[in-house]
Amino acid sequence: MQKLFRKRYLTTIQVLVVFFVSFFLFSNTENIGINDWPSYNGGDNCNHYSALSQITPENVSSLKLAWVYSSGGADTMKNATQIQCNPLIIKGILYGVSAGSQAFAIDAASGKEIWKTELKDNTFSMTSRGISYWTDGREERIFFGYGAFLYALDAKNGQPILSFGTKGKIHLIDGIKRPGADEYVVLNTPPAIYKNTLIVGMRVSESATALLGDIRAFDARTGKKLWTFHTIPHPNEFGYKTWEKDNYKNIGGANNWMGMAIDQKRGIVYAPTGSAAFDFYGGNRKGDNLFANCLLALDANTGKRLWHFQTVHHDIWDRDIPAPPNLFTITQHGKKIDVVSVLSKQGFTFVFDRVSGKPIFHIEERAVMASTIKGEQTSPTQPFPVLPEPFTRQSFTINDINPFASNKEQIVAQMKEASTGQAFIPLGKNRTVFFPGTDGGAQWGGAAVDENSIMYVPAKENPVYSSLVDVPSTTNNQSNYSSGKKLYQTHCMTCHGVNREGNEDGTFPSLHNIETKYNEAVILQLISKGRGRMPALTHIKTEESKAIIQFLFGKDDLIKTVNKSNLSESPYKITGYNRWYDSNGYPISTPPWGTLTAINMNSGKLIWQIPLGEYPELTAKGIPVTGTDNYGGPAVTAGGILFIAATKDHQFRAIDRKTGKILWQVTLPAAGYASPSVYAVGGKQYVVIACGGGKLKTPSGDKYLAFALP
């Protein structure tokens, strides 16, 4: 009897062990293990944090290259490839996205390829920031955005799960169409996963023809749609009266393109949103425009709004919330508070109680300038958080011009004619300066938060200028005719500039002499499918695209155009995202031009700030390190190290998280415009970074590099 009891007792213990092991391995990605990097930005909290501690300030200088994986798909023609992927590492397997937008799996200890997709139906070109992983304990799936499609792939072999959606995929344009919209939608940021629910945002165009920015949830097994949250409310929905009547029928955008964070225990998904389209004029959408530029707290089971906060009212500055939220716990007056925070392109950090939405630090509504543009009605106030302290400077005047700018007198003269000196200056017909620029401030890479509630934020401080111009009228009052030049001004000038000059760093490349680089067929494909940051211009007919190409090639003939009365339009265009550089190609503002800042989120006070990135030719002249443009986020570890690439100087750096001191750095084969991942296999800790930051005058790339101690 005693032996029988022992046998039954041991069997019960074994069952419990199996149950708890299965629970911690498979119930959700947060519980997979300390050695893994289980979801985008490190976890459902998006804190870019690893509890691994093998690599420390004392030994980090010994880091060596462990392996290199060539992902394939680099644009070898014109150095335009950029990899932004933050790869996942789960039980020794690394999952990522190639330079050619294909998903892959490799051995995380050796870099040896296990599988890679060969998908062919990418409707539009894209730059992917990663993938999502789901398991129920028996089956493992990878969810992957490929252009306008959401794929479910078998994690073991990369093959589509044919029982999901339609033969393994969902076409994301279904359900977000509206009258007058184009057809551009791309899933560039991984879906959030709550239990068996995929919660999906997407990128849409930023023009007047943008699709709706609805947030949607799908069943992870079947692909069936579970719920929809309208970011531009319908009649009788909360927020509807903050728009003009029926704006959901003629306005798009207000989309979640930057990703989400999930409180798994509470079942709350935190979804930031971007601007309503068109980004720079809102005379056709009068009101505060909820839920554009909001942090939304939604019930992950139903999509019901729990609370929201709008960081910009009636945005006409392209001030999207630029990155996923962070979820962490702070201590104030001896009390622990679970909080959610979001960054801003303006250099602000907004912090809220995770459940109630109550601001942790006071937020003031301050008066701002009114617009002088006919038809525009700007908000009289905008929210300014008193704390945490801003991580960028907040004004740019003549006194802030770079002292070693090469054509300073010209810059001063232009500054005297410009509108500048404060935040939220509405665009006018003259030169209006954004500082920080239209792309931040904070970037899509977001912030890291460690176990002590210290936040680490990379940012940039480059002035950008622009202005509004009337949409070109038709030629000779012939409403059915236009010219290549007029079509260029309508569809291309916003990014590539009035004179086709682009900008200095190649984010928007110059189109001068484009006929020496591309033939007509290649340019037609670029216009129809897009590439990288350039959206597909699906609303432009082939004849019109050809007319634009002829204008770029030096000809400008009248063509008969297709009647566009069904397309949404704006009466204004902007004259470009013009980053303001001196004649030598350096920002006209006083350095630093790129920074990394540590903030104590318990108090809201800055701890340290360093310039991030270097121009070696300036340092050689004795100029202190200036910082550079940066794209991509950091990773922070329990070992006391912060890893970050992000800069245009191709460096990957390890930084002492307590002091901001650079402890180690290595030159990458291309700029690492991505966020690193930290993991361990077989008792060894690794850090991996994607290198494919091809920009003008810099090499392209397709490499993933992993580093470890010898």
C-alpha positions, 0 to 999 in steps of 0.5 A: 500500500505504501509503495502504491501511495508513493507511485500515485503521489509521484504521478501527481507531482509529475503531472503538476510539474508538466502543467506548470512547465507548460504554463510558463512556457506556453501561456503567453510570450512573457513567460517563455524565459529569461534567455529569450527576447519573446516579442517586439521590443523585448516583451508585451511591455515594450521596455527593451529590457533583458534580465540577463547579466553575464555582460557587465561594464567590467567585461563588455570591452571583450565582446567579439563577433559571434556570427553574421547572417546575410538575410538577402534582399539588399537593394544593390542598385542604389543603396536604398535598403533599410532593415528596421527589424527587432528580431525575436529569440525563442528557445534558441531560434531567432526569427527576423525579416530580411532586407527583402521583406522575407521572414526567416528563422536561424539558429541563434547560437550560430546564425545558420539558416533554418528556413526563409519564406519566398513570398511573392504577392507583396502588393506594396514595398515595405520596411518591416520592424519585426514579427509576432510569435504565438503558441497554445502549447502544441502549435507555434505560429509566426504572424508576419506583415507582408505588404498589405497582408497578415500571414500566419506561418508555421514557426517550424518551417515557415510555411503558411497555415492554410486554415488561417484567413484565406489560404494563410493570410488576411488582406488588410484593406478589407474593412477599412475602405472609404469613399475617395480613398487610395488602396495603400495599407502596409503592416510594418509593425508586428501585431500585439497578441493577447491570449488567442487574439491578434490586435492589429494596426497598420500604416496608411498613406498620409495624404488626403486619400488615406484609408481609415485607421481602424484598430482591429482584432483577429482570431489567432487560429482562424483569422476571423475578425473579432472586433473593430475600434473606429479611430475616427468615430461613427455616429453615436460613438464617443468622440464623434462630435470632435469632428465635422459631420460624417468625417469618417466617410471623407477623412482617413489616417488616425492609425496605429502604425507604431505598435502597441503594448499589452497588460496581459494580467488586466487584459488591456491593450495600449494603442497610440495613434497618429495624425488624421490625414492630410497631416498639415491641413485640417480645415475639412476636419474642424474639431479636436479630432478624437482619436487621432494623436491619442493613447488609447486603453482598450479592453483586449477582449472586446475593443471597448474604450476604457480611457484615452488621452490626446497628446495633440489636439487637431494635429496639423504638424504631423506630431504622431505618437512615434513609438509603442508605449512602455509599461512599468512600475514607479514608486512615489511617496512609498507607493508602487503605481503601475503606469503606461507612458508614451513619447512625443516628437516634441520631446515630451513624455506623458505618463498615466496610471495604467488602469484609470488613465489619470496623469501621474505628473501634471499636464498643462493646457497652454495657449498656442498660436492660431492659424492664418490659413483660410479655412483652418481652425487650430486648437487654442491650447495644447497639452504640455507635461510639466514632468517628466522634463523634456528630453529635447530643447523646445525652441529654436531662434537665431541665437541657436544657430550652429556657430560653425555653420558654413553659410551663417549669414544666409541662414540668419537672413532666412531665419529673420523671415521665418516663423520660429521660436516655439512649439506648435506654430501653424504652417503658413505661406512663409517658411515655418520651422519645426523644432524638433523636426517633423520626425522628432524628437523621439523616433519609432525605435522608442525607449528602454526602461530598466528594473529601477524605472529608469527610462533611456530615450534616443532622440534628435534635434534637427530643424525642419522647415516647410510652408503651405502652397495652394494645390496647383490649378488646372492648365488653361482652365482645361479641367481634364488636362494637366502637365507632368509638372503639375502632377509632380507638384500635387503628388511628389513635391511634399517629400522630394521638394519644390525643385526635386532636390530631396534632402541632404541625408537621402531620406527623401532622395533628390530626383535630379538626373534620375534618368541616369539611375532608373529607366521608365519601367523601374520608376513606374514600379516605384510609383505603383508599389512604393519602397521603404518610406515611400508609399505606393501611389495607388490613386495615380493612373499609369498615364499620369505616372508616365507624365510625371516621369517625362517631367523628371526626364526634362519634358513637360507635355499636357496630358488628358487626366482621369476625372478624380471627382471621387478622390479626397482632396486638400486645398493645400500641399506642403513644400516638403519635409526640408531638414535645414542643413548648412552648405556643408550638409550639417544641421544649422542648429547648435549641437547636439543633433542626436542624444541619448537621455536617462530619465528617472521616471519615479521623479520625472527628472533627467539623470544624464544626457549624452550626444549620440553619434559622431561626425569623425571629420568634425571631431578631428577638427577639435569640435566636441562630439555633436550627435547625429540623426538616429533611427532605432531604439536601445536595449538595456540589461540587468548587467548594467549595459545599454546597447544601441546602434541607430546612428548614421556613423555605423557604430554599435555602442555599449553604454554604462546605463548609470553614467552614460559613458561609452564602454565599447563600440564597433563599426558595422557594415551598414548603419544599424537603423534597428533596435538590438535584441538580447538573449542567451543560448547554452549559457552564453549571452548574445546581443544581435543587431540588424545592419541595413541602414542604407541612405544616400552616400552610405552602403546598403546592407542585409546583415544581422550581426551577433556579439558575445563574450569569448 
